[in-house]
Amino acid sequence: GTRCSKCCHLITQNDWIRRAGEQVFHLACFACDSCTRQLSTGEEFGLVDGRVLCKSHYLEIIEGSSTDGDCCESEANSKKRKSKRNRTTFTDEQIHILQANFQIDCNPDGQDLERIADISGLSKRVVQVWFQNARARNKKYISKNRTLGPGTSLCAPDQIDVNIAFSAFYTGSPENEIETSGPCFTPPTQV
């Protein structure tokens, strides 16, 4: 079978993968070989001698400012000051998974967050923050459109209109509309 180019473990049909040239990686293994930062969907990267590099490290190597790919002085200085975290980009499948689970339980416990993270290929922390933001969006939407009585749950199925509450994720094109019947995600492509 096909093996991940980073960890060398077998890739199963249920694994989320990334491809770079002829190489195949687990989603979590698709990271810069120099700074070990996981690369996001759509992010530019480079391949040098079979190594995956983020754009900045790729440019360093191409421009010759760092020949061995180790930490350079400018990188060490940037680590001293707090750097801004890159925004997470979600695929349509990940959004569908998150929304489907939000409809079931808008405040999942730690085990559920781990399960959703495994299914979606995201970190537990990213899933946790997504649910916090989704609850805030849902609360804002409900308070704008209805006055909740005391003790009314924001997670009650009759209170959630996912098509409206999450409309900010979509451009309005029909292929991006949420399917309320059928599977919540498409299985990963087989390798």
C-alpha positions, 0 to 999 in steps of 0.5 A: 500500500501507499505510505506517508512520505513523512511518517512512513505509516500506511495510508488507509482509505479513511485517512485525510491526505495531501499530495505534493508532486508524487508524494502523499502525506497524512493531513497532520504530516503535511508540515514544513520540514524546517519549522515543523508548522502544519501547512494549511489548505491553499497555502503556498509551499515548495519542494526541495530535494523531497523536503516540504517547505513553507513559502518563507523557508523555500524562498530562503533556500532558493535565495541562498540566505540559508543553505542548511534549512536550520533556524536562521538569525531572523527566524530566531528573532521572530520567535522572541516576539509573539507571532500572529497565528495563521488563520485556519482555512476549512474545506467544505467537508470539514465545515459540513462535519462541524455543522452536522455535529453542531446540530446534534450537540452545540456544546460537545465534551472533550471526547466528542471534540477529539472524535470530531477532530479525528474525523475532520483532520483538524486539531482539537483546539481548532474544533473547540474554537469553531464550536465557541464561535458557532455558539456565539453566532447562533446566539446572536442570530437567535437574539436578533430574530426571537426573544428567548424565554428563560431557560430556553436552550440555544441548542434546542433543534427547533431553535437552530436554523443552520442554513441561516446561522452559518450563511457567512461561510458560503458565497450563496452558490448552490453547490455550497448549500448545506445538505440536510439529508444525506451524508455530512461529508464525502469520504477521502479519495482512495490512494 
